[in-house]
Structures are given as structure tokens and as C-alpha cells.
Amino acid sequence: MATSIKIDDELKGRVRALASQRRRSPHWIMLEAIRQYVAREETHESFKREALESWRSYRETERHLTVQETNEWLESWGRGDKAPPGCHE
């Protein structure tokens, strides 16, 4: 899929300079920037979906862990086989 993008002269110069420094083409630099941006935004959207799902589940069940329970479990990592605590109301 061929796509074009219009960028101002200042940004175009910055892309060219960076491409030269990295011994890459300006096209490669722009494509890599877009790949990284899309991956970062997909991760952000996934995190938001998980958070909203967790909030929905809590509202329905009221099952949760306290901060203290979570911290105690996290501090035990690497010191035995302590299983994660179970959620409760």
C-alpha cells in the first residue's frame, strides 16, 4: 500500500540528518518511527482495556486485593514458592 505524508521542511531536514548519522535512508527512519509509535499506542490501548475490564469486574464482584497484600506478595518474589494471594470481598 503506497501512502504519502507531507512534512514541513524543518522536520524533513531533521529526518535527513538523523538518517545520515545512522547510515539509514530517510524512508527507513520514518517507517521505524511509525512502527514504534503504533506499537506504543497499541500497548497503551491494551493497558486501558485491561484496566477497564478489571474495574468492571470489581464493580460486579467487589473481589480485590489490598495494596498491603499485593506489596507483601511482590516482596516475597524470589524467596520461595509463595503463591499469589487470592482475591476477596
A tleap script that builds the chain and sets N, CA, C and O, in Angstrom:
source leaprc.protein.ff14SB
mol = sequence {
  NMET ALA THR SER ILE LYS ILE ASP ASP GLU
  LEU LYS GLY ARG VAL ARG ALA LEU ALA SER
  GLN ARG ARG ARG SER PRO HIE TRP ILE MET
  LEU GLU ALA ILE ARG GLN TYR VAL ALA ARG
  GLU GLU THR HIE GLU SER PHE LYS ARG GLU
  ALA LEU GLU SER TRP ARG SER TYR ARG GLU
  THR GLU ARG HIE LEU THR VAL GLN GLU THR
  ASN GLU TRP LEU GLU SER TRP GLY ARG GLY
  ASP LYS ALA PRO PRO GLY CYS HIE CGLU
}
set mol.1.N position { 0.854 -1.174 0.000 }
set mol.1.CA position { 0.000 0.000 0.000 }
set mol.1.C position { 0.897 1.233 0.000 }
set mol.1.O position { 1.640 1.466 0.953 }
set mol.2.N position { 0.828 1.989 -1.028 }
set mol.2.CA position { 1.615 3.218 -1.122 }
set mol.2.C position { 0.864 4.346 -0.421 }
set mol.2.O position { -0.325 4.562 -0.658 }
set mol.3.N position { 1.565 5.045 0.426 }
set mol.3.CA position { 0.989 6.159 1.165 }
set mol.3.C position { 1.982 7.306 1.131 }
set mol.3.O position { 3.193 7.091 1.157 }
set mol.4.N position { 1.471 8.510 1.074 }
set mol.4.CA position { 2.382 9.659 1.128 }
set mol.4.C position { 2.082 10.460 2.382 }
set mol.4.O position { 0.972 10.427 2.913 }
set mol.5.N position { 3.086 11.172 2.837 }
set mol.5.CA position { 2.942 12.007 4.015 }
set mol.5.C position { 3.661 13.324 3.742 }
set mol.5.O position { 4.765 13.340 3.198 }
set mol.6.N position { 3.033 14.403 4.117 }
set mol.6.CA position { 3.634 15.716 3.914 }
set mol.6.C position { 4.208 16.183 5.244 }
set mol.6.O position { 3.502 16.245 6.250 }
set mol.7.N position { 5.487 16.508 5.237 }
set mol.7.CA position { 6.126 17.035 6.441 }
set mol.7.C position { 6.796 18.353 6.079 }
set mol.7.O position { 7.209 18.569 4.939 }
set mol.8.N position { 6.893 19.222 7.070 }
set mol.8.CA position { 7.484 20.531 6.795 }
set mol.8.C position { 8.993 20.402 6.582 }
set mol.8.O position { 9.599 19.384 6.915 }
set mol.9.N position { 9.576 21.444 6.027 }
set mol.9.CA position { 10.996 21.417 5.660 }
set mol.9.C position { 11.911 21.210 6.871 }
set mol.9.O position { 12.937 20.538 6.772 }
set mol.10.N position { 11.535 21.785 8.004 }
set mol.10.CA position { 12.364 21.647 9.212 }
set mol.10.C position { 12.429 20.188 9.648 }
set mol.10.O position { 13.511 19.674 9.929 }
set mol.11.N position { 11.287 19.522 9.705 }
set mol.11.CA position { 11.261 18.110 10.101 }
set mol.11.C position { 11.943 17.247 9.048 }
set mol.11.O position { 12.656 16.301 9.382 }
set mol.12.N position { 11.727 17.567 7.801 }
set mol.12.CA position { 12.369 16.827 6.720 }
set mol.12.C position { 13.896 16.888 6.874 }
set mol.12.O position { 14.583 15.884 6.688 }
set mol.13.N position { 14.416 18.063 7.212 }
set mol.13.CA position { 15.855 18.207 7.422 }
set mol.13.C position { 16.345 17.398 8.611 }
set mol.13.O position { 17.421 16.802 8.566 }
set mol.14.N position { 15.558 17.381 9.663 }
set mol.14.CA position { 15.936 16.597 10.845 }
set mol.14.C position { 15.966 15.108 10.523 }
set mol.14.O position { 16.865 14.390 10.960 }
set mol.15.N position { 14.976 14.648 9.754 }
set mol.15.CA position { 14.936 13.236 9.367 }
set mol.15.C position { 16.146 12.897 8.508 }
set mol.15.O position { 16.789 11.867 8.710 }
set mol.16.N position { 16.449 13.755 7.563 }
set mol.16.CA position { 17.620 13.511 6.697 }
set mol.16.C position { 18.911 13.479 7.509 }
set mol.16.O position { 19.767 12.622 7.286 }
set mol.17.N position { 19.053 14.407 8.446 }
set mol.17.CA position { 20.271 14.449 9.271 }
set mol.17.C position { 20.400 13.170 10.095 }
set mol.17.O position { 21.474 12.571 10.166 }
set mol.18.N position { 19.306 12.764 10.709 }
set mol.18.CA position { 19.335 11.541 11.511 }
set mol.18.C position { 19.625 10.327 10.643 }
set mol.18.O position { 20.401 9.453 11.029 }
set mol.19.N position { 19.006 10.273 9.480 }
set mol.19.CA position { 19.241 9.160 8.557 }
set mol.19.C position { 20.709 9.086 8.177 }
set mol.19.O position { 21.285 8.000 8.109 }
set mol.20.N position { 21.310 10.232 7.932 }
set mol.20.CA position { 22.725 10.270 7.572 }
set mol.20.C position { 23.592 9.781 8.730 }
set mol.20.O position { 24.524 9.002 8.527 }
set mol.21.N position { 23.283 10.239 9.940 }
set mol.21.CA position { 24.045 9.826 11.119 }
set mol.21.C position { 23.935 8.332 11.361 }
set mol.21.O position { 24.904 7.694 11.772 }
set mol.22.N position { 22.772 7.776 11.111 }
set mol.22.CA position { 22.529 6.351 11.358 }
set mol.22.C position { 22.856 5.477 10.151 }
set mol.22.O position { 22.737 4.253 10.214 }
set mol.23.N position { 23.264 6.101 9.063 }
set mol.23.CA position { 23.533 5.377 7.815 }
set mol.23.C position { 22.314 4.564 7.381 }
set mol.23.O position { 22.410 3.390 7.024 }
set mol.24.N position { 21.196 5.220 7.425 }
set mol.24.CA position { 19.923 4.652 7.001 }
set mol.24.C position { 19.285 5.627 6.020 }
set mol.24.O position { 19.722 6.771 5.891 }
set mol.25.N position { 18.258 5.166 5.338 }
set mol.25.CA position { 17.546 6.074 4.445 }
set mol.25.C position { 16.513 6.865 5.250 }
set mol.25.O position { 16.060 6.403 6.297 }
set mol.26.N position { 16.142 8.047 4.770 }
set mol.26.CA position { 15.056 8.771 5.431 }
set mol.26.C position { 13.782 7.930 5.500 }
set mol.26.O position { 13.049 7.994 6.487 }
set mol.27.N position { 13.517 7.146 4.463 }
set mol.27.CA position { 12.347 6.270 4.466 }
set mol.27.C position { 12.407 5.297 5.635 }
set mol.27.O position { 11.403 5.094 6.318 }
set mol.28.N position { 13.563 4.696 5.876 }
set mol.28.CA position { 13.716 3.745 6.977 }
set mol.28.C position { 13.446 4.432 8.315 }
set mol.28.O position { 12.757 3.882 9.174 }
set mol.29.N position { 13.994 5.640 8.487 }
set mol.29.CA position { 13.808 6.391 9.738 }
set mol.29.C position { 12.321 6.660 9.972 }
set mol.29.O position { 11.813 6.443 11.072 }
set mol.30.N position { 11.630 7.132 8.937 }
set mol.30.CA position { 10.204 7.436 9.100 }
set mol.30.C position { 9.383 6.180 9.356 }
set mol.30.O position { 8.479 6.196 10.191 }
set mol.31.N position { 9.679 5.102 8.655 }
set mol.31.CA position { 8.958 3.852 8.848 }
set mol.31.C position { 9.175 3.313 10.262 }
set mol.31.O position { 8.234 2.854 10.908 }
set mol.32.N position { 10.409 3.372 10.732 }
set mol.32.CA position { 10.711 2.915 12.089 }
set mol.32.C position { 9.986 3.759 13.129 }
set mol.32.O position { 9.480 3.230 14.119 }
set mol.33.N position { 9.934 5.064 12.909 }
set mol.33.CA position { 9.216 5.952 13.832 }
set mol.33.C position { 7.734 5.590 13.883 }
set mol.33.O position { 7.137 5.557 14.960 }
set mol.34.N position { 7.152 5.323 12.747 }
set mol.34.CA position { 5.739 4.954 12.696 }
set mol.34.C position { 5.522 3.606 13.379 }
set mol.34.O position { 4.565 3.444 14.136 }
set mol.35.N position { 6.399 2.641 13.120 }
set mol.35.CA position { 6.282 1.320 13.770 }
set mol.35.C position { 6.312 1.457 15.289 }
set mol.35.O position { 5.479 0.882 15.990 }
set mol.36.N position { 7.276 2.222 15.787 }
set mol.36.CA position { 7.405 2.394 17.236 }
set mol.36.C position { 6.186 3.105 17.822 }
set mol.36.O position { 5.691 2.725 18.883 }
set mol.37.N position { 5.709 4.131 17.132 }
set mol.37.CA position { 4.537 4.864 17.608 }
set mol.37.C position { 3.317 3.938 17.671 }
set mol.37.O position { 2.605 3.917 18.675 }
set mol.38.N position { 3.078 3.180 16.610 }
set mol.38.CA position { 1.916 2.293 16.571 }
set mol.38.C position { 2.024 1.229 17.661 }
set mol.38.O position { 1.036 0.943 18.337 }
set mol.39.N position { 3.198 0.644 17.842 }
set mol.39.CA position { 3.383 -0.369 18.892 }
set mol.39.C position { 3.121 0.229 20.268 }
set mol.39.O position { 2.456 -0.390 21.100 }
set mol.40.N position { 3.640 1.428 20.510 }
set mol.40.CA position { 3.438 2.094 21.812 }
set mol.40.C position { 1.954 2.382 22.045 }
set mol.40.O position { 1.448 2.164 23.146 }
set mol.41.N position { 1.260 2.866 21.023 }
set mol.41.CA position { -0.158 3.171 21.173 }
set mol.41.C position { -0.997 1.906 21.331 }
set mol.41.O position { -1.975 1.907 22.079 }
set mol.42.N position { -0.632 0.830 20.643 }
set mol.42.CA position { -1.342 -0.440 20.817 }
set mol.42.C position { -1.181 -0.947 22.246 }
set mol.42.O position { -2.139 -1.436 22.845 }
set mol.43.N position { 0.024 -0.831 22.790 }
set mol.43.CA position { 0.269 -1.233 24.178 }
set mol.43.C position { -0.572 -0.395 25.128 }
set mol.43.O position { -1.163 -0.918 26.073 }
set mol.44.N position { -0.622 0.902 24.876 }
set mol.44.CA position { -1.411 1.811 25.712 }
set mol.44.C position { -2.895 1.427 25.661 }
set mol.44.O position { -3.557 1.370 26.697 }
set mol.45.N position { -3.411 1.166 24.469 }
set mol.45.CA position { -4.820 0.779 24.327 }
set mol.45.C position { -5.101 -0.546 25.024 }
set mol.45.O position { -6.152 -0.709 25.642 }
set mol.46.N position { -4.179 -1.488 24.931 }
set mol.46.CA position { -4.341 -2.774 25.604 }
set mol.46.C position { -4.386 -2.583 27.122 }
set mol.46.O position { -5.207 -3.196 27.804 }
set mol.47.N position { -3.507 -1.735 27.643 }
set mol.47.CA position { -3.489 -1.446 29.076 }
set mol.47.C position { -4.815 -0.821 29.504 }
set mol.47.O position { -5.373 -1.188 30.538 }
set mol.48.N position { -5.316 0.120 28.708 }
set mol.48.CA position { -6.601 0.749 29.032 }
set mol.48.C position { -7.724 -0.274 29.051 }
set mol.48.O position { -8.554 -0.267 29.960 }
set mol.49.N position { -7.760 -1.164 28.047 }
set mol.49.CA position { -8.803 -2.195 28.006 }
set mol.49.C position { -8.734 -3.092 29.240 }
set mol.49.O position { -9.758 -3.407 29.846 }
set mol.50.N position { -7.508 -3.503 29.609 }
set mol.50.CA position { -7.349 -4.359 30.794 }
set mol.50.C position { -7.812 -3.636 32.053 }
set mol.50.O position { -8.486 -4.228 32.895 }
set mol.51.N position { -7.459 -2.374 32.184 }
set mol.51.CA position { -7.855 -1.600 33.363 }
set mol.51.C position { -9.366 -1.462 33.430 }
set mol.51.O position { -9.954 -1.629 34.499 }
set mol.52.N position { -10.002 -1.161 32.309 }
set mol.52.CA position { -11.460 -1.030 32.301 }
set mol.52.C position { -12.139 -2.358 32.599 }
set mol.52.O position { -13.154 -2.394 33.294 }
set mol.53.N position { -11.586 -3.453 32.078 }
set mol.53.CA position { -12.134 -4.772 32.374 }
set mol.53.C position { -11.982 -5.106 33.857 }
set mol.53.O position { -12.896 -5.660 34.468 }
set mol.54.N position { -10.831 -4.771 34.432 }
set mol.54.CA position { -10.625 -5.013 35.872 }
set mol.54.C position { -11.606 -4.190 36.698 }
set mol.54.O position { -12.166 -4.685 37.676 }
set mol.55.N position { -11.812 -2.955 36.312 }
set mol.55.CA position { -12.742 -2.086 37.041 }
set mol.55.C position { -14.166 -2.639 36.928 }
set mol.55.O position { -14.901 -2.661 37.915 }
set mol.56.N position { -14.558 -3.087 35.721 }
set mol.56.CA position { -15.882 -3.671 35.529 }
set mol.56.C position { -16.051 -4.900 36.412 }
set mol.56.O position { -17.085 -5.074 37.058 }
set mol.57.N position { -15.029 -5.752 36.434 }
set mol.57.CA position { -15.088 -6.970 37.242 }
set mol.57.C position { -15.206 -6.633 38.724 }
set mol.57.O position { -15.983 -7.257 39.448 }
set mol.58.N position { -14.440 -5.651 39.171 }
set mol.58.CA position { -14.520 -5.257 40.586 }
set mol.58.C position { -15.911 -4.743 40.932 }
set mol.58.O position { -16.463 -5.090 41.976 }
set mol.59.N position { -16.481 -3.911 40.053 }
set mol.59.CA position { -17.814 -3.375 40.330 }
set mol.59.C position { -18.852 -4.489 40.417 }
set mol.59.O position { -19.788 -4.407 41.212 }
set mol.60.N position { -18.689 -5.520 39.611 }
set mol.60.CA position { -19.652 -6.626 39.621 }
set mol.60.C position { -19.466 -7.556 40.815 }
set mol.60.O position { -20.446 -8.013 41.402 }
set mol.61.N position { -18.203 -7.841 41.183 }
set mol.61.CA position { -17.938 -8.865 42.205 }
set mol.61.C position { -17.429 -8.311 43.526 }
set mol.61.O position { -17.546 -8.972 44.558 }
set mol.62.N position { -16.870 -7.115 43.510 }
set mol.62.CA position { -16.213 -6.491 44.667 }
set mol.62.C position { -15.019 -7.306 45.169 }
set mol.62.O position { -14.545 -7.080 46.282 }
set mol.63.N position { -14.529 -8.250 44.363 }
set mol.63.CA position { -13.354 -9.033 44.741 }
set mol.63.C position { -12.113 -8.199 44.448 }
set mol.63.O position { -12.026 -7.542 43.411 }
set mol.64.N position { -11.153 -8.231 45.375 }
set mol.64.CA position { -9.976 -7.370 45.244 }
set mol.64.C position { -8.835 -7.863 46.123 }
set mol.64.O position { -8.996 -8.803 46.901 }
set mol.65.N position { -7.697 -7.226 45.991 }
set mol.65.CA position { -6.564 -7.364 46.901 }
set mol.65.C position { -6.263 -5.979 47.430 }
set mol.65.O position { -6.445 -4.985 46.727 }
set mol.66.N position { -5.807 -5.910 48.659 }
set mol.66.CA position { -5.388 -4.613 49.184 }
set mol.66.C position { -3.977 -4.313 48.691 }
set mol.66.O position { -3.271 -5.204 48.220 }
set mol.67.N position { -3.579 -3.069 48.803 }
set mol.67.CA position { -2.218 -2.683 48.429 }
set mol.67.C position { -1.227 -3.433 49.314 }
set mol.67.O position { -0.198 -3.900 48.825 }
set mol.68.N position { -1.516 -3.554 50.590 }
set mol.68.CA position { -0.617 -4.256 51.508 }
set mol.68.C position { -0.463 -5.720 51.107 }
set mol.68.O position { 0.653 -6.239 51.102 }
set mol.69.N position { -1.558 -6.392 50.772 }
set mol.69.CA position { -1.482 -7.795 50.334 }
set mol.69.C position { -0.642 -7.933 49.071 }
set mol.69.O position { 0.180 -8.841 48.952 }
set mol.70.N position { -0.857 -7.033 48.146 }
set mol.70.CA position { -0.103 -7.068 46.895 }
set mol.70.C position { 1.373 -6.815 47.140 }
set mol.70.O position { 2.221 -7.529 46.605 }
set mol.71.N position { 1.691 -5.803 47.946 }
set mol.71.CA position { 3.090 -5.494 48.239 }
set mol.71.C position { 3.792 -6.631 48.959 }
set mol.71.O position { 4.941 -6.945 48.644 }
set mol.72.N position { 3.118 -7.258 49.925 }
set mol.72.CA position { 3.719 -8.390 50.639 }
set mol.72.C position { 4.034 -9.529 49.677 }
set mol.72.O position { 5.096 -10.145 49.763 }
set mol.73.N position { 3.115 -9.805 48.768 }
set mol.73.CA position { 3.348 -10.863 47.793 }
set mol.73.C position { 4.499 -10.498 46.865 }
set mol.73.O position { 5.368 -11.331 46.606 }
set mol.74.N position { 4.521 -9.266 46.359 }
set mol.74.CA position { 5.597 -8.850 45.458 }
set mol.74.C position { 6.959 -8.895 46.155 }
set mol.74.O position { 7.961 -9.261 45.540 }
set mol.75.N position { 6.995 -8.522 47.439 }
set mol.75.CA position { 8.256 -8.562 48.182 }
set mol.75.C position { 8.746 -9.985 48.410 }
set mol.75.O position { 9.931 -10.195 48.667 }
set mol.76.N position { 7.854 -10.963 48.322 }
set mol.76.CA position { 8.246 -12.363 48.540 }
set mol.76.C position { 8.802 -13.009 47.281 }
set mol.76.O position { 9.321 -14.123 47.352 }
set mol.77.N position { 8.713 -12.352 46.133 }
set mol.77.CA position { 9.204 -12.931 44.887 }
set mol.77.C position { 10.664 -13.317 45.028 }
set mol.77.O position { 11.474 -12.547 45.543 }
set mol.78.N position { 10.990 -14.499 44.573 }
set mol.78.CA position { 12.370 -14.960 44.609 }
set mol.78.C position { 12.762 -15.570 45.933 }
set mol.78.O position { 13.906 -15.996 46.095 }
set mol.79.N position { 11.848 -15.626 46.890 }
set mol.79.CA position { 12.156 -16.203 48.206 }
set mol.79.C position { 11.189 -17.349 48.513 }
set mol.79.O position { 10.477 -17.315 49.517 }
set mol.80.N position { 11.170 -18.333 47.666 }
set mol.80.CA position { 10.297 -19.481 47.929 }
set mol.80.C position { 9.182 -19.583 46.900 }
set mol.80.O position { 9.206 -18.954 45.842 }
set mol.81.N position { 8.221 -20.391 47.256 }
set mol.81.CA position { 7.132 -20.690 46.315 }
set mol.81.C position { 5.812 -20.092 46.776 }
set mol.81.O position { 4.765 -20.720 46.625 }
set mol.82.N position { 5.847 -18.901 47.330 }
set mol.82.CA position { 4.618 -18.289 47.821 }
set mol.82.C position { 3.698 -17.975 46.650 }
set mol.82.O position { 4.069 -17.233 45.740 }
set mol.83.N position { 2.501 -18.539 46.678 }
set mol.83.CA position { 1.526 -18.312 45.609 }
set mol.83.C position { 0.913 -16.917 45.768 }
set mol.83.O position { 0.877 -16.369 46.870 }
set mol.84.N position { 0.439 -16.360 44.677 }
set mol.84.CA position { -0.200 -15.063 44.798 }
set mol.84.C position { -1.450 -15.168 45.684 }
set mol.84.O position { -2.137 -16.189 45.679 }
set mol.85.N position { -1.729 -14.133 46.420 }
set mol.85.CA position { -2.914 -14.183 47.290 }
set mol.85.C position { -4.193 -14.212 46.444 }
set mol.85.O position { -4.232 -13.701 45.325 }
set mol.86.N position { -5.209 -14.810 47.002 }
set mol.86.CA position { -6.493 -14.858 46.311 }
set mol.86.C position { -7.280 -13.584 46.570 }
set mol.86.O position { -7.159 -12.967 47.629 }
set mol.87.N position { -8.071 -13.208 45.610 }
set mol.87.CA position { -8.924 -12.033 45.780 }
set mol.87.C position { -10.020 -12.355 46.788 }
set mol.87.O position { -10.388 -13.516 46.967 }
set mol.88.N position { -10.531 -11.334 47.436 }
set mol.88.CA position { -11.611 -11.492 48.416 }
set mol.88.C position { -12.512 -10.282 48.357 }
set mol.88.O position { -12.189 -9.276 47.725 }
set mol.89.N position { -13.648 -10.390 49.024 }
set mol.89.CA position { -14.571 -9.255 49.071 }
set mol.89.C position { -14.221 -8.347 50.208 }
set mol.89.O position { -14.885 -7.331 50.414 }
savepdb mol mol.pdb
quit
